[in-house]
Structure formats: C-alpha cells, structure tokens
Amino acid sequence: MGEAVPGRGGTVGSDPRAARTPAEYVAALRALRDEAGLSYRQLERRRAHAVGDVLPRA
C-alpha cells in the first residue's frame, strides 16, 4: 500500500478523503498516484468520468 502519514487517531494511506491536514492530503495523493501508476491528470479524468464532475483546465 502507499506511504502512511501519521494523523489524528490513525494514519492516512492512499485515500485523500481521510486526510486531516494539507500535508496528509498531498502525501495521500502521491501514494494514490504511485499505486495506480497514473498521473494526477489521469486520476482526475477517471474521477470526473466516475461522478460526472469535470474540472476546468488551468
């Protein structure tokens, strides 16, 4: 599994929704990216297609 980051009452693996701090969120996104073997943009596309919520390009 991905890198775990200490958090309040546990650890955050590769689930960004469980992050409680910005540092935990970034670490969880990195772990998710590493586990999936995808780029952040590819992860965003998959999520957008799954829930129908597309973010604008910056």
C-alpha positions in Angstrom: 0.0 0.0 0.0 1.1 3.7 -0.1 3.1 5.7 2.3 1.2 6.2 5.5 1.2 9.6 7.2 0.6 10.0 10.9 -2.7 11.6 11.6 -5.1 12.2 14.5 -6.3 8.8 15.6 -4.6 6.8 12.8 -2.8 7.0 9.6 -3.7 8.1 6.1 -2.7 5.7 3.3 -3.8 6.4 -0.3 -7.3 7.8 0.5 -7.2 11.6 0.2 -10.6 11.8 1.7 -9.2 10.7 5.1 -6.6 13.5 5.2 -6.9 16.0 8.0 -4.1 18.3 7.1 -2.7 19.7 3.8 0.4 17.6 4.3 -1.6 14.4 4.8 -3.7 15.3 1.7 -0.6 15.7 -0.5 1.0 12.5 0.8 -2.2 10.6 0.2 -2.4 11.9 -3.4 1.2 10.9 -4.0 0.5 7.4 -2.6 -2.6 7.1 -4.8 -0.7 8.2 -7.9 2.1 5.7 -7.1 -0.3 2.8 -6.5 -2.3 3.5 -9.6 0.7 4.2 -11.9 -1.2 7.2 -13.3 -0.5 10.9 -13.5 -2.6 13.4 -11.4 -4.4 14.5 -14.6 -5.2 10.8 -15.4 -6.6 10.3 -11.9 -8.7 13.5 -12.2 -10.1 12.3 -15.5 -11.1 8.9 -14.1 -12.8 10.6 -11.1 -14.6 13.1 -13.3 -15.9 10.3 -15.5 -17.0 8.3 -12.5 -19.0 11.1 -10.9 -19.6 13.4 -13.9 -17.8 16.4 -12.4 -15.1 17.8 -14.8 -12.8 20.5 -13.6 -11.6 23.3 -15.9 -8.0 23.2 -17.2 -5.8 25.8 -15.7 
